Amino acid sequence: MNVSDISPIDKDKARLRKRAKSGRAKLGIDNRAKYSRQIAQNFLSHVLPDPSGTIALYWPIGDEVDCRGLILSLRERGVQVALPTIVACDKPLVFRLFTGEEKLVSAPYGTKEPDMCSPIATPDIIALPLLAFDKTGARLGYGGGYYDRTIAGMKVVPTLAGLAFDAQELDFVPVSAHDMGLDMIITETGMRRFNQKGPKR
């Protein structure tokens, strides 16, 4: 694809991704660790999962919110936890159960995922990593489209909960037709819900 073929929205997203990555990195290791613990506590306080349901989280990479403590806390409460597995770069994600006992395997982009022997699960809540969000619930991801593609193909759209630091909020995040908006965002200072009417963006 030529540079001239890139849409204005995609150009804006690329610019904002650089800005968002830089801003998140500037928080520093200690602050990110402290805020991640606060985010985990806010999630446990405000998000009430169905005891028979499943929550999908992720294995953190780089400067993302570290939700490994949250995974452990949910498991201790008897909540089923699933992690995304990458099938191929242009395919939807597959969520597999993670009990904390099975060995995780290395996956693309430096993350980890359950192996192929772990049972497939359909999550009721998906906690998503992100680069930025705005006051409407628009989410700026990494550009691979994995979550958008996956959620668009689900028969029942789960609750979408973004995990982010307050510093990741922008005044405006441009959205494309295929972008999925968030139902809520959980940061170190609390939880906010968004009014997502009709199909998610």
N, C-alpha and C positions, 0 to 999 in steps of 0.2 A: 504493500500500500504506500502510495506517495504521500508526502506531508500534506499536499494540497487536497487529498481525499479525506483528511480527518475533519470531522464536523466541528463547529464552534463549541458545542457542549463538551466534546471529548478533549478539545484543547484546554477548555476551562478546568475540566477535571484533572488533567495532567498537571496543570499549574498548581491547583489546590492540593494535589497529592504531595508534591514536593514541599509545599508550605506546611502541610499537616505533619508530615514525617519529621521535619525539622523542629516543629513546635513540640511534638511529643518527646523527641529525644532530649530537648532542653530541660525537661522536668528533672532529669537526673535519676540514677539508679535508686537512691534512697527514697525519694519522693514517690517514684513509681511503685516501689515495694509497699510503702505505707498506704498509698491510695488504693492499691489492689486489694489489700486486706479490708479497707473500708468499703470498697465496692462489693466484696464478697458478703460482708455483714449486711449491707443494704439490700442485696439480692435476697438473702435469707429472711430479712425482715419484711420485705414488700412483695415478693413474688411467691405466691402460694400454689405450689404444684399439686396436681391430683396425686394422691398416694399411689395410685395404680398407673400413673402416667410416666412419661420419659422426658428428661431434659437433655438436649444436645448442647454440649459446650465445645471447647477446642483446646488443643495443646498449644500454649503460647509460643510465639517466635519474636525475636527482636525486642522492641519497646512496647509490645502490646500489653494490655491489662493481663496480669498473671492470674489466671483462674484455677490454678492447680489446687490451691487451698479450698476454693469453693467446691471443686469436684469432690474432694475428700469429705467436706462437711455434708454435702448432699448424700453421699454414699452412707455416711454414718447415720443419717436420718432415714435410711431405707429407700431413698429415691433412686430410680434407675437413671443412670447417666450413659449417654452415648457420645461418641466422638466421630467427626466426619472422616471419611476415607476418600482419597482421590482415585477415581477409576482411570480417567484420561483427561487431558487438558480441555476437551470440548464436551465432556460428559457431565451429568449431574453428580453430585456427591452421594455417597452411600453412608448412612449412619450405622455404626456398629456399637453394641453395648460394651461398656468398659467397667469392670468390677473393681479394678485396682490391683487385681492379682495377676492378670495375664500380662505378658511382655508386649510393650509397644514396639513398633518397627519404624524405622526412618522413612519419611515421606518427602515429597517435593517441597521446596521452599524452606526446608529446615525444620519442619514440624514433625510430629510423631502421630501414629494412628494405630488402632487395633489391627491385628492380622486378619487374614481371610477366614480364620476359624471362628471368629467372634460373631455371635448372632446379629443379624440385621434388625434394626429397630426403626419405628416411625415416631419421631418426637412430637410431643404436644407443645413444647416450648423450645425454641432455638435461641441460644445466646450467641450473638455474633460479634466477632472482632470488627473493628472499623478504623478508618483513618480520621474521619470527621463526621459531624452531624450538625443539623441546624434545628431551629425551634419548631419546625413543622414535622420533624421525624425523618427527614431525608438523610440517607446514609451514603457516605463516600467510602467505597471499598478499595481494593487494590487493583481493580481493573480486569481481573480474570473472569468475573461473572459467575463464579462457582455457585455462590449462594443464590443469586437471582435465578439462575438456570434451574437449580434444584427445587426451590420453592415454587417456581412457576409450574413445575410438573407434578406437584403434589395434589392429590384429590381434595384434601382438607388442609387449608393453609394454617400452620401452627402460629402461636403467639411469637412474635419476633422481638426479642429484647437485646438491645445494643449494650455492650460493655465498653465504657470509655472514661477517660479522664475529663474533668471539666474544661481543661485547656484545649480539648479537641473540638469544642463547639465553634462553629463559624456562623457568620451572619446569614449566609446563604450557600446551599449546596445545590448545584445544577443537577437535574434528573433527566434521564432518558425514559422512553416508554417502557423499557423492560426492568427498570430499577424498582426494587421492593422497598417500601417505606417501613419504618419501625413502628411497633405498637407502643414501645416504651424504651427509655434509656436509663441505665443505672450508672451513676458516677459516684465519686467519693463523697459527694454532699447529699445524695439522695436518689430518688426515682421520679421520673416524669413520664406521664402517659401522653400519647398523641391521638388525635381524632382522625383515624384512618377510615374513611367511609368508602364503601365499595371495594373494587379490586385494589390490592396494594400496588403502589407505583412500580 
